[in-house]
Amino acid sequence: MQISVRDRPKLTVSPDEVWRMNAVEIKALIKAHLGECMPSLGDDELDVITAPMTVVRLPAKHCWCQAGQSMDKMAFIVSGLCKMSYQTADGDEINVQFMAEQDGVGDYMAVIENLPSKYNIYTIEPTILMAVDKAHFEQCLADFPEFFRYVHEHTLRLLFRFIERTESFLISDSTARYVNFINDNPELAKRLSVQDLSSYLGMTRQSVTRIRKKLGQADNL
C-alpha cells in the first residue's frame, strides 16, 4: 500500500547522543526538528508548541498506559521503542502496533473520543518521550494549521499500518506476513524479540523460527 503523505525529515542525532543530552538540549533538538517539519511556523509559534513539553525517560518494560486508563497526555518518541497490546481472556498478550523514533505513543481513538484506552502501552527498549498535556496539544491543533497537518499525516500513517496488518490476516499466509513485515521494516525487525514479532504477526514463536530457517535466516531476533 502506497502512503500518499510527505516523508518527514528524520532526526539527525543518534539515540546514543540523545541519551547523553539533558532535558533542555532535548527540547531544543525537538523544537529545531519540528521547525524542519513545519517550515511555515516561526520561532515564537514553535515556542508555544514546545514550551509546555516535558522530557520523560523510561526504562525498558515500563508501562506508559494500561488498558482502562484515560489518557490525559500525548507523547512521541525521541529515542527508543514501544509496543501497544491487549490481553485476551486466556491471558495472552497480542501486539497490535510498534512505535519507534518520531512516532506518537497512545491510543488515538481513545484520546479523540475521550474514552479509556483499550490497550496497554509498554516500552521495549529504554525510551525517551516528549510528553504534553492533551489540552495543550488540542489547543495547538486548533491554533496552528501546519501543526494540524503534521499530526494528520502521522495519523494517516498509523491508519495505513493498521489497514495493512488487517489485510495481511485476510489475504496472506504466515510466510507472506513474515516476509512482508521484514521487507517493509528491516531496521525495526532487528530490534524485536521473536515473542514480540510472532505476537504481532499472529503466529507462534515456533512458526516464526521455522519460517526463518526455511528462508535461511539466522535466528537472532
C-alpha positions in Angstrom: 0.0 0.0 0.0 1.5 3.4 -1.0 1.2 6.1 1.7 0.4 9.3 0.0 1.8 11.7 2.6 5.0 13.6 2.7 8.1 12.0 4.1 9.1 13.9 7.3 12.7 14.9 8.0 14.4 12.5 10.2 16.2 13.3 13.5 19.9 13.6 12.6 21.1 12.8 16.1 21.7 9.2 17.1 20.0 7.5 20.0 23.2 7.4 21.9 23.7 11.1 21.5 20.2 11.8 22.7 20.7 9.8 25.9 23.7 12.0 26.7 21.6 15.2 26.4 19.9 16.9 29.2 16.2 18.0 29.1 17.0 21.5 27.8 19.1 20.2 25.0 16.5 17.6 24.0 13.7 20.2 23.9 15.9 22.4 21.7 16.5 19.5 19.4 12.8 18.8 19.1 12.0 22.4 18.5 14.5 22.6 15.7 13.2 19.3 14.3 9.6 20.5 14.3 10.8 23.6 12.6 12.1 21.5 9.7 8.9 19.5 9.6 6.7 22.6 9.7 8.7 25.4 8.0 5.8 27.9 7.9 5.9 28.2 11.7 8.1 30.9 13.2 10.2 30.7 16.3 7.6 32.2 18.6 4.9 29.7 17.3 7.3 26.8 17.9 8.0 28.1 21.4 4.2 28.0 22.1 4.0 24.4 20.9 7.1 23.0 22.7 7.5 25.1 25.9 5.0 23.0 27.9 6.5 19.7 26.7 8.4 17.6 29.2 11.1 15.1 28.7 10.3 11.6 30.2 13.0 8.9 30.5 11.6 5.4 30.9 13.4 2.0 31.4 12.6 -1.0 29.2 9.4 -2.9 30.0 7.8 0.1 31.6 4.1 0.6 31.4 3.2 4.0 29.9 -0.5 3.3 29.8 -2.8 0.5 31.0 -6.0 -0.7 29.4 -8.9 1.0 31.0 -6.9 4.2 31.8 -7.9 7.6 30.3 -5.0 9.3 28.6 -4.5 13.0 29.6 -1.1 13.3 27.9 0.1 13.0 24.4 3.7 11.9 23.7 6.1 11.0 20.9 9.3 9.0 20.9 12.6 10.8 20.7 14.6 7.6 21.2 13.5 4.1 22.0 10.8 1.6 21.1 7.3 0.9 22.4 4.5 -1.5 21.7 0.7 -1.4 22.1 -1.1 -4.6 23.0 -4.2 -6.1 24.5 -4.7 -9.1 26.7 -7.0 -12.0 25.7 -9.4 -13.7 28.0 -6.8 -16.5 28.3 -4.1 -14.1 29.4 -2.2 -14.0 26.1 -0.7 -10.6 25.1 -1.4 -9.6 21.5 0.8 -6.9 20.0 -1.1 -4.6 17.6 1.5 -1.8 17.0 5.1 -0.9 17.4 6.2 2.7 17.8 9.8 3.9 17.3 11.6 7.2 16.9 9.3 10.1 15.8 6.2 8.0 16.3 3.4 9.1 18.6 2.6 7.0 21.6 -1.0 6.3 22.6 -4.5 5.0 21.7 -5.5 7.8 19.3 -9.1 6.7 19.1 -9.5 6.7 22.9 -7.9 10.2 23.0 -10.2 11.6 20.3 -13.3 10.1 21.7 -12.4 10.8 25.4 -12.6 7.1 26.2 -10.5 4.8 28.4 -7.8 3.1 26.3 -8.4 -0.4 25.2 -4.7 -1.1 25.0 -1.6 -1.4 27.2 1.5 0.5 26.1 4.9 -0.7 27.2 8.5 0.3 26.4 10.5 -2.4 24.7 13.8 -0.5 25.0 14.8 2.3 27.3 12.8 5.2 25.8 12.8 9.0 25.9 9.4 10.6 25.3 8.4 14.2 24.8 5.1 14.5 26.6 2.5 17.2 26.7 -0.9 17.7 28.3 -3.8 16.7 26.0 -5.5 20.1 26.4 -2.4 21.9 25.2 -2.0 19.5 22.3 -5.6 20.1 21.2 -5.2 23.9 21.5 -2.1 23.8 19.2 -4.1 21.7 16.7 -6.8 24.5 16.7 -4.3 27.4 16.6 -1.7 26.2 14.1 -3.0 24.7 10.8 0.5 23.5 9.9 0.7 21.6 13.2 -2.7 20.1 12.5 -1.5 18.9 9.0 1.7 17.4 10.6 -0.4 15.4 13.1 -2.9 14.4 10.5 -0.2 13.0 8.3 1.1 11.0 11.2 -2.4 9.7 12.0 -2.8 8.6 8.4 0.4 6.6 8.6 -0.9 4.8 11.7 -4.2 4.1 9.9 -2.4 2.7 6.9 -0.3 0.5 9.1 -3.4 -0.8 10.8 -5.1 -1.5 7.4 -2.0 -3.3 6.1 -1.9 -5.5 9.2 -5.6 -6.3 9.0 -5.4 -7.1 5.3 -2.4 -9.4 5.8 -4.5 -11.6 8.1 -7.2 -11.8 5.5 -5.3 -12.4 2.3 -1.7 -13.6 3.2 -0.4 -16.8 4.7 2.0 -16.8 7.6 5.1 -16.8 5.5 3.9 -13.9 3.4 3.1 -11.9 6.5 6.5 -12.5 7.9 8.4 -11.7 4.7 6.3 -8.6 4.0 7.0 -7.3 7.6 10.7 -7.9 7.3 10.9 -6.3 3.9 8.9 -3.3 4.9 10.5 -2.8 8.3 14.1 -4.2 8.2 15.6 -2.0 10.9 12.6 -2.4 13.2 12.6 -6.2 12.8 16.2 -6.3 14.2 15.0 -4.6 17.4 12.2 -7.1 18.1 12.3 -10.3 20.0 10.8 -13.4 18.4 8.0 -13.3 21.0 7.0 -9.7 20.2 7.2 -10.3 16.5 5.3 -13.5 16.5 2.5 -11.9 18.6 2.2 -9.1 16.1 2.1 -11.4 13.1 -0.5 -13.8 14.7 1.9 -16.7 14.9 3.6 -18.9 17.5 7.3 -18.4 18.2 7.9 -21.9 16.7 6.2 -20.8 13.4 8.4 -17.7 13.1 11.5 -19.9 13.8 10.5 -22.4 11.2 9.9 -19.7 8.6 13.2 -18.1 9.3 15.0 -21.4 9.0 13.2 -22.1 5.7 14.3 -18.8 4.4 17.9 -19.4 5.5 17.9 -16.6 8.1 19.9 -16.7 11.3 17.6 -17.0 14.4 18.9 -13.9 16.2 15.7 -11.9 16.7 
